[in-house]
Amino acid sequence: MARDCDECYQDGYRAGLEAMLQQVREQGIPPEIAPAERARLEAKYPKFGKAQISAPKPKRKPTAANRKYSKAFKKLAPTFKKKNGSWKKDGFKKCSKASHKMCKK
């Protein structure tokens, strides 16, 4: 396979590198870049190393039914646990079912 002359090859390489750096500036480092190359770019361009991080999602507010179930579960849990604090056989499942039943009332 014939290669272009060295000057053309270097110009093409530089153009490709500039395009990649432009992408890094706009979007952060893409995940498909090899780890060694990623580390080199992050060291050279620390503020571009991390992709744009959006604000964290707000924590959901528990509903009234969820609060009621939670309270019932905590109340019933000791009856389905052993003395050492671990669950009896099928204890968690039974406690969950009993809590749902208690919430229906």
Steps between C-alpha positions, in 0.01 A plus 500: 500500500649831394505780751478872422815704533611572857387864486150405381485223760599743778244759378228234505608387847494856629155561350371181664653600834349848481157349423533266798603785732205707378270209589664476843441871559133475402389164643769365731712195422297233317489156668635311196847660531766259627578534874862608440393771256220605737749536789733709282217730393368535858849594618543755221145641516376447857182707471395314183569154647162462662190490284246768580325386815140607541353592836418198715141383497305611806415224745141384465258584777349188664126471452255462787456130416876449500536666841215286638656177364843596634362560847309168495808311375720639778237413758462138378864424414610382849237223498651355181863524616717271711659606828826581322320744266506292181180411317324169568432270205282700255477764774551802276240376251249429778567835668450682172172320436379567856594870466300531178205328667528733801499804270177388333308529829 
